[in-house]
Amino acid sequence: MQIRSVATLMLCLAIAIVPCATRAQAPATLHIPVIISLTGLAAFIGHGEQQDLKLVEALVNKQGGVNHRPIAFDISDDTSNPQTAVQLMNGVIAQKAPILIGPGLTQDCNATTPLVRDRGPVAYCLSPGINPVAGGFIFSANVSLRDCAIVAVRYFRERGLTRLAILSSTDATGQEIDQDWDIAKSLPENRTIQYVAREHFNLTDVTVSAQIARIKAANPQALLTWSVGPAFGTELHGIADGGLDVPVLGSNGVMIYNQLEQYKGFMPKELIFNGVLASSYESLGSGPVKDAQTVFFNAFKSIGVKPDFPNMLAWDPALIVVDAYKHLGFDATAQQFREYINGLHGFVGITGVYDFRDGTQHGVGQNAIIMSRWDPVKAEFVPVSKRGG
């Protein structure tokens, strides 16, 4: 009787211990901090980035995680506010995380840059509108605004449209693109370009009719704009109400199907965008980039979503951060992440083949741009140029 009791007790202990041992052996989750805008003026971009991150997380974990550890993107909302972004960045620094993804807005990236510029952590900003210091701790997603400006001006010049007008917002992105228009015009290839009018407006303005009237009086052949969100709708209203009938360049930040559908009633006859390779998936030939895009589009198909430009901002950066962890291990420092990404080349993403050795901190450039026209009837972006404009 005593022996049976001991045996029964041992069996019960074994049953109780096994689950504990199993739990103890389960690999700890690798948490990667993220700062993006899920509320506020840029929420429409932040939600696209959030979809990216959740799909990448599921994809990586399905493939075994990072060196057999599952990953989780820990997303914090900066409310489209630079002060909140600074507070969240200080929290990431306090956690001693070596690398993070975000913020997502130009103004938020600029606000947090002083905190990490000289010591890390590595910040992979999701705004293309910053120009980080070469070889530094800060990287920028997608093609830079400077390259977009150069390619757009080249595209219009090659069409014989050299009298261009500019309508810019006064926020950080608008200030950046204003400088980039000047850089594009200063290139020898663009010596025939004239900026015949240059107007500005605040993102909170409800009308730009006065600006459009002055632009129309200057008789431009095309109009360059670069605002996102509701401000772009304000611009389009002004263009339609003012009777300005010229091709219009819009920011790729409004290459959003639902948003453009809302503007159907006051759409210009020709609306052009700086499309990236992923937005020209159907026209891209076979190869590694097309294969990477197929994975991307299949992932979104699995959740019933047709991806647009905001969905193309966080995908590659997330996979690059995962790639860095796979190569460096879990104890790598911010300095090691910085050195690894700055030397990374040959990485195939949906936007192209990355090479960070050029010092731009973007990894992709003008060759990743294909100008696209919005077809309101088909509700599609139609490529209208070769790579680089």
Helices and strands as residue ranges (DSSP letters): H 2-25, E 30-36, H 43-62, E 71-77, H 82-94, E 99-101, H 106-116, E 122-125, E 138-140, H 145-158, E 163-169, H 172-186, G 188-190, E 194-201, H 209-217, E 222-225, H 230-241, E 248-250, G 252-254, H 257-262, G 264-266, E 271-276, G 277-283, H 288-301, G 309-312, H 315-328, H 334-342, E 345-348, E 353-355, G 356-358, G 366-368, E 369-375, E 380-387
